[in-house]
């Protein structure tokens, strides 16, 4: 379903314990690597608007489907999706392409992985660009417990952990509807109701707001998740507390230059103390919701490329 004119043809890259489906462009720009890391429930294809712009600007662009997504490996062990493995995959990609470090760009869950890779493997991450998901301090309480106290047991992060397999089954039974209803903008505020919000989206007859991508684009994601299912990607959520323990003895300060791009209408909470933990930080706000790259691709590309150019001065 990928048009090679619009998006690169993938190759399978073998790492220590998994194979990753990797889309690569701009090899002629070797020496200026940028690794794009998708979120949930996304795909390497989610960066389709950024890849050509980055290549045209002189970057070697590497876009993996991270473990659990697309045709990449989907280990059955839940702990295979903790941050040691996810960050290890990104370092393994650098080794595969012969790079000591790279600029890492992440959206949503991908941003979380990039932030944590920056502190776990500081010499391998040259610069960080994060979209939608701000760097968060570790805190004194495991994250699922903290979210349950603040947001309740129905909050989807919590529900994914407390009732493994329940939401997965609903999303897999209604994959096309779930993704159609999720990838929207200009939504009215949802009315409070009990239950996992992701399950509600999968069961809703009428999608809220306006679509953020065409039917053909959405079909790419739908086909991918109809093949892979959702459990492997949701397993990233089921390692949140494991990650909290794994990060206990790591220097929490992100010392690399970092760009944080927010959507002004995104419902994801910001960290008002982020500058304390990311001292070399630039923040940009765009007039959009959560799906920044889809909603405002031109503005997103401009913000990223302008900041990257400033780092070279």
C-alpha positions in Angstrom: 0.0 0.0 0.0 3.1 2.3 0.0 3.6 4.4 -3.0 7.4 4.4 -3.5 7.2 7.9 -4.9 5.6 9.2 -1.7 7.3 7.0 0.9 10.5 4.9 0.9 10.5 1.2 0.3 11.3 -0.6 3.6 14.1 -3.0 4.4 14.3 -5.4 7.4 17.2 -4.6 9.7 18.3 -7.4 12.0 19.3 -6.3 15.5 20.3 -8.4 18.6 16.9 -9.9 19.3 14.5 -8.4 16.8 14.1 -7.3 13.2 12.9 -3.8 12.5 11.1 -2.7 9.4 13.0 0.5 8.4 12.2 3.1 5.8 15.3 5.1 4.7 15.7 8.2 2.5 18.5 10.6 1.7 21.4 8.1 1.8 23.2 10.6 -0.4 23.2 12.9 2.8 25.2 10.3 4.8 26.8 11.9 7.8 23.7 13.9 8.9 21.4 11.3 10.4 17.9 12.0 11.7 15.9 9.1 13.2 12.1 9.6 13.3 10.3 7.7 16.1 6.5 7.3 15.9 4.0 7.1 18.7 0.9 5.1 19.4 -1.1 3.9 17.5 1.1 5.2 14.7 3.5 3.8 12.1 6.7 4.9 10.3 4.2 6.2 7.6 3.1 8.8 10.1 6.3 10.8 9.2 5.4 10.9 5.5 5.2 14.7 5.5 8.6 15.1 7.2 10.7 12.7 5.3 11.0 14.6 2.0 11.4 17.9 3.7 14.3 16.6 5.8 15.9 14.9 2.8 15.7 18.1 0.8 17.4 19.9 3.6 20.3 17.6 3.5 19.6 14.9 6.1 19.9 11.1 6.0 16.4 10.1 7.3 15.9 6.8 9.1 12.3 5.8 10.0 11.8 2.5 11.9 8.6 0.8 12.7 9.6 0.2 16.3 9.2 -3.2 17.9 5.6 -4.2 18.0 4.6 -2.3 15.0 4.2 -3.0 11.3 6.3 -5.8 10.0 8.8 -5.4 12.8 9.2 -8.2 15.4 6.5 -8.6 18.0 7.9 -10.5 20.9 5.4 -12.2 23.1 7.1 -11.3 26.4 5.6 -8.1 27.8 8.9 -7.1 29.3 10.5 -7.1 25.8 8.9 -3.7 25.4 10.6 -1.9 28.3 12.8 1.2 27.8 16.0 -0.8 27.8 14.8 -2.8 24.8 13.2 0.2 23.0 16.3 2.4 23.5 18.5 -0.5 22.7 16.8 -0.8 19.3 17.6 2.8 18.5 21.2 2.4 19.4 21.3 -0.7 17.4 20.0 1.2 14.4 22.9 3.7 14.8 25.3 0.8 14.8 23.8 -0.7 11.8 24.1 2.5 9.8 27.6 3.3 11.2 26.7 6.4 13.2 28.0 7.3 16.6 25.1 9.6 17.3 22.1 11.2 15.5 19.3 13.7 16.0 16.2 11.8 17.3 12.7 13.1 16.6 9.8 11.5 18.4 6.0 12.0 18.6 3.8 10.9 21.5 5.2 7.6 22.8 8.1 8.0 20.4 9.0 11.3 22.1 9.0 9.5 25.5 11.4 6.9 24.1 13.7 9.5 22.6 13.8 11.5 25.9 14.7 8.4 27.8 17.2 7.2 25.2 18.9 10.6 25.7 19.5 10.0 29.3 20.2 6.2 29.0 22.6 6.6 26.1 23.7 10.3 26.2 26.7 9.8 23.8 24.4 8.4 21.1 21.8 11.2 21.0 23.1 14.4 19.6 19.9 16.4 19.7 16.2 15.8 20.7 13.1 17.0 18.9 9.9 16.0 20.8 6.3 16.5 19.5 3.3 16.5 21.9 4.9 14.6 24.8 7.0 16.7 27.2 9.8 15.2 29.2 8.5 14.2 32.7 10.3 13.9 35.9 10.3 10.4 37.4 8.7 11.3 40.7 8.5 9.3 43.9 5.6 7.0 43.0 5.4 4.4 40.2 3.6 6.0 37.3 0.6 3.8 36.9 -0.2 4.2 40.6 0.2 8.0 40.3 -2.1 8.1 37.3 -4.7 6.0 38.9 -4.8 8.3 41.9 -5.0 11.4 39.8 -7.1 10.2 36.8 -8.9 7.1 38.0 -8.9 3.5 37.1 -10.6 4.1 33.8 -7.8 6.2 32.4 -6.5 4.3 29.5 -2.9 4.0 30.7 -4.2 2.5 33.9 -6.8 0.3 32.3 -4.3 -1.2 29.8 -2.3 -2.3 32.8 -5.0 -3.4 35.2 -7.0 -5.4 32.6 -4.5 -6.8 30.1 -6.1 -8.0 26.9 -9.5 -6.4 27.4 -9.0 -3.2 25.5 -6.8 -5.0 23.0 -9.6 -7.3 21.9 -12.0 -4.4 21.4 -9.6 -2.4 19.3 -8.7 -5.4 17.2 -12.4 -6.2 16.6 -13.0 -2.6 15.4 -9.6 -1.5 14.0 -10.8 0.6 11.1 -13.4 2.4 13.2 -11.1 3.0 16.1 -8.4 4.6 13.9 -11.0 6.6 12.0 -12.4 8.0 15.2 -9.0 8.6 16.8 -7.3 10.5 14.0 -9.4 13.7 14.2 -9.0 17.4 14.9 -11.4 20.1 16.0 -13.2 17.7 18.3 -15.6 19.0 20.9 -14.7 18.3 24.5 -15.8 14.7 25.2 -18.5 14.3 27.8 -17.2 12.5 30.9 -18.3 8.8 31.0 -17.0 5.7 32.7 -14.7 3.4 30.9 -11.5 3.4 28.8 -11.7 6.3 26.3 -9.9 4.3 23.6 -12.6 1.6 23.9 -15.3 4.2 23.5 -13.6 5.5 20.3 -13.5 2.0 18.9 -17.2 1.5 19.6 -18.5 5.0 18.6 -20.6 5.1 15.4 -20.0 8.8 14.6 -16.4 10.2 14.6 -16.0 13.5 16.4 -14.4 16.5 14.6 -12.6 16.4 11.3 -10.2 13.8 9.8 -6.5 14.6 9.9 -5.6 12.4 6.9 -7.2 11.1 3.7 -8.9 7.8 3.4 -6.0 6.4 1.5 -3.5 7.5 4.2 -5.7 6.1 7.0 -5.9 2.8 5.1 -2.2 2.3 5.4 -2.4 2.4 9.2 -5.6 0.3 9.3 -3.9 -2.4 7.2 -0.9 -2.4 9.4 -2.8 -2.8 12.6 -5.2 -5.4 11.1 -2.1 -7.4 10.5 -0.2 -6.8 13.7 -3.0 -6.4 16.2 -2.7 -4.0 19.1 -1.3 -6.0 22.0 2.4 -5.6 21.1 2.1 -1.9 20.8 -0.1 -1.6 24.0 2.7 -3.6 25.8 4.7 -0.4 25.7 2.1 1.0 28.2 2.4 -2.2 30.3 6.1 -1.4 31.0 5.5 2.1 32.4 6.1 1.1 36.0 9.0 -1.2 34.9 10.6 1.8 33.2 10.1 3.8 36.4 12.2 1.3 38.2 14.8 1.0 35.4 15.3 4.8 35.4 15.8 5.0 39.2 19.6 5.5 39.1 19.9 7.4 35.8 20.8 11.1 35.7 17.4 12.6 34.9 18.7 15.8 33.3 18.5 15.8 29.5 21.7 17.6 28.6 21.4 17.6 24.8 19.9 20.6 22.9 16.2 19.9 22.6 13.2 21.3 20.7 9.7 20.7 22.2 6.7 21.3 19.8 3.3 21.5 21.4 -0.2 21.5 19.9 -2.1 24.4 21.5 -5.2 22.3 21.6 -3.6 19.0 22.6 -5.2 17.4 25.7 -1.9 15.9 26.7 -0.6 17.5 29.9 2.5 19.7 29.7 5.3 19.7 32.3 5.6 23.2 33.7 9.0 22.3 35.1 10.5 20.9 31.9 13.1 23.7 31.6 14.6 22.5 35.0 15.2 19.0 33.5 16.0 20.1 30.0 18.2 23.2 30.4 19.0 23.6 26.7 15.4 23.8 25.6 13.5 25.6 22.9 9.7 25.5 23.0 7.3 26.0 20.1 3.5 26.0 20.1 1.5 25.3 16.9 -2.2 25.9 16.6 -3.3 22.3 16.4 -4.2 19.3 18.5 -2.3 16.1 19.2 -1.5 14.9 15.7 0.9 17.7 15.0 2.7 16.2 11.9 -0.7 15.5 10.3 -2.6 18.6 11.2 0.1 21.2 10.4 2.8 19.4 8.3 4.3 22.6 6.7 4.5 24.4 10.1 5.9 21.3 11.8 8.6 21.0 9.1 9.5 24.7 9.3 9.8 24.5 13.1 12.1 21.4 13.0 14.3 22.6 10.1 14.7 26.1 11.5 15.8 24.8 14.9 18.1 22.2 13.3 19.7 25.0 11.2 20.2 27.1 14.3 22.1 24.3 16.0 24.7 24.3 13.2 25.6 28.0 13.8 
